[in-house]
Amino acid sequence: MDVMVELHGLWDLPCAIRIVEALQPYAPFWIEDPIDSGDVPALTTLAQHTPTPLALSETLAGRRPFARLLETGAAGIVIVDLSWVGGLTEGAKIAALADTYSRPLAPHDCTGPVVLTASTHLSVAAPNGFLQESVRAYYSSWYGDLVTALPSIAGGQIAPSPGPGLGTALHPDVRTRPDVTVRSTRA
């Protein structure tokens, strides 16, 4: 079993170095967001202190911050969250950028079933897509309550929902259910 360590960007460089050194006997597959993703110099230094790839960073918006992480060698694996990065088009640009640096892509999922569905399409379309994150809510809770179809998972493999577009839509009754709050903006 591969172990992937998530550190939520909570550490400074000296602590992160100690953590990654302590983790080496366990041979983690990756260390995710050990330091705030905006601290490119510290992440670059940390990447030089560990053989374990740094997986960066589901919290970034747009491709320019990813370019800096790739140019410096800080990012060993690129993680994008389509809802934060600017959508599927920007995610595809980041995937292509990561591929230019021969870095794998692993889209993030914790923001809902539509993002999981779009991310699955990106994961299978990008030549460097190698892993699609999914959370327990996909299997056992509210994801299926909101949309008409979810990507299928079988034998450790995920596949996009068939059908036009993303292959899913919001359930027709989702806006009228008593347990749903609908907010509108004039923006």
C-alpha positions in Angstrom: 0.0 0.0 0.0 1.3 3.5 -0.9 1.3 6.1 1.9 0.7 9.7 1.0 1.2 12.2 3.7 -0.9 15.4 3.8 0.6 18.3 5.9 -1.9 21.0 5.0 0.8 23.7 4.5 1.1 24.2 8.3 4.9 23.9 8.8 7.9 26.2 8.5 11.0 25.0 6.7 13.0 23.7 9.7 10.0 21.7 11.0 9.2 20.4 7.5 12.7 19.1 7.1 12.5 17.2 10.4 9.1 15.8 9.4 10.2 14.5 6.0 13.4 13.1 7.5 11.4 11.2 10.1 9.1 9.9 7.4 11.8 8.4 5.2 11.8 4.9 6.9 8.2 4.6 5.8 9.0 5.5 2.1 6.0 7.7 1.5 4.7 8.0 -2.1 4.5 11.8 -1.6 4.4 14.5 0.9 1.6 16.9 0.2 1.7 20.6 0.9 4.2 20.5 3.8 4.8 24.3 3.7 2.4 27.1 2.6 2.3 26.9 -1.2 3.2 30.6 -1.6 6.7 30.0 0.0 8.4 28.8 -3.2 12.0 29.3 -1.8 11.2 27.1 1.2 9.5 24.5 -0.8 12.4 24.4 -3.3 14.9 23.9 -0.4 12.7 21.2 1.1 12.4 19.4 -2.2 16.2 19.3 -2.2 16.3 17.6 1.3 14.1 14.7 0.5 13.9 11.9 -2.1 10.1 11.9 -1.6 8.3 14.0 -4.2 6.4 17.1 -2.9 2.8 17.1 -4.1 1.8 20.7 -4.6 -0.8 22.4 -4.4 -4.5 22.0 -4.3 -5.0 25.5 -2.9 -3.4 27.5 -5.7 -5.4 29.6 -8.2 -4.3 29.9 -11.8 -1.3 28.5 -13.7 1.3 31.1 -12.8 2.0 29.9 -9.2 2.3 26.4 -10.6 4.8 27.6 -13.1 7.0 28.9 -10.3 6.8 25.6 -8.4 7.7 23.7 -11.5 10.5 26.0 -12.7 12.3 25.8 -9.3 11.9 22.0 -9.0 9.8 22.3 -5.9 6.8 20.4 -7.3 7.4 16.7 -7.8 3.7 16.0 -8.4 1.1 18.6 -9.4 -2.3 18.6 -7.5 -5.0 20.9 -8.9 -8.5 21.5 -7.5 -10.6 22.7 -10.5 -12.9 24.8 -8.3 -10.0 26.8 -6.9 -7.6 26.9 -9.9 -10.0 28.5 -12.3 -12.0 25.7 -13.9 -11.4 22.9 -16.4 -9.7 25.1 -19.0 -7.2 26.4 -16.6 -6.7 22.9 -15.1 -5.9 21.6 -18.6 -3.3 24.3 -19.0 -1.7 23.4 -15.7 -1.7 19.8 -16.7 0.1 20.7 -19.9 2.5 22.8 -18.0 3.2 20.0 -15.6 3.7 17.6 -18.5 6.3 20.0 -20.0 8.3 19.4 -16.8 7.6 15.7 -16.8 5.5 15.9 -13.7 2.5 13.8 -13.0 -1.0 15.3 -12.3 -3.3 14.2 -9.5 -6.5 16.3 -9.3 -7.9 17.0 -5.9 -11.5 16.2 -4.7 -13.2 17.6 -1.7 -15.3 20.3 -3.1 -18.2 18.3 -4.5 -19.5 15.9 -7.1 -19.3 18.3 -10.1 -15.6 19.0 -9.4 -15.0 15.3 -9.0 -16.7 14.6 -12.3 -14.8 17.4 -14.2 -11.5 16.3 -12.6 -12.1 12.7 -13.7 -12.4 13.9 -17.3 -9.1 15.9 -16.8 -7.4 12.9 -15.2 -8.2 10.6 -18.1 -7.5 13.2 -20.8 -4.2 14.5 -19.6 -1.2 12.4 -20.7 0.4 12.9 -17.3 -2.8 12.2 -15.3 -2.0 9.3 -13.0 -4.3 9.6 -9.9 -7.7 11.0 -9.2 -8.4 11.7 -5.6 -11.8 10.9 -4.2 -13.3 11.2 -0.7 -15.6 9.0 1.4 -18.5 11.3 0.6 -18.4 10.0 -2.9 -19.1 6.5 -1.7 -21.4 6.9 1.3 -23.0 10.3 1.5 -24.1 13.4 -0.2 -22.4 13.4 -3.6 -25.0 11.1 -5.1 -27.8 13.2 -3.6 -26.8 16.2 -5.7 -26.1 14.9 -9.2 -27.7 12.5 -11.6 -24.5 10.5 -12.3 -21.0 10.1 -10.8 -17.8 8.7 -12.2 -17.7 5.0 -11.8 -15.1 3.4 -9.7 -14.3 -0.3 -10.1 -11.1 -2.3 -9.5 -9.3 0.8 -8.3 -10.0 2.6 -11.6 -12.2 5.7 -12.1 -14.0 6.4 -15.4 -16.0 9.5 -16.5 -19.7 9.3 -16.5 -21.1 8.6 -20.0 -23.2 11.2 -21.7 -22.9 14.7 -23.1 -20.8 17.3 -21.5 -19.5 16.2 -18.1 -22.0 13.3 -18.1 -23.9 14.6 -15.1 -26.3 17.3 -14.0 -27.8 18.6 -10.8 -30.8 16.5 -9.7 -33.9 18.3 -11.0 -35.3 18.6 -7.5 -32.1 19.8 -5.8 -33.2 23.5 -5.6 -36.6 22.7 -4.1 -35.6 20.2 -1.4 -36.2 21.2 2.2 -32.6 20.4 3.2 -31.1 22.7 0.6 -30.3 26.4 1.0 -30.1 28.4 -2.2 -28.1 31.6 -2.2 -28.1 34.1 -5.1 -25.8 37.0 -5.8 -26.0 40.0 -8.1 -22.3 39.8 -9.0 
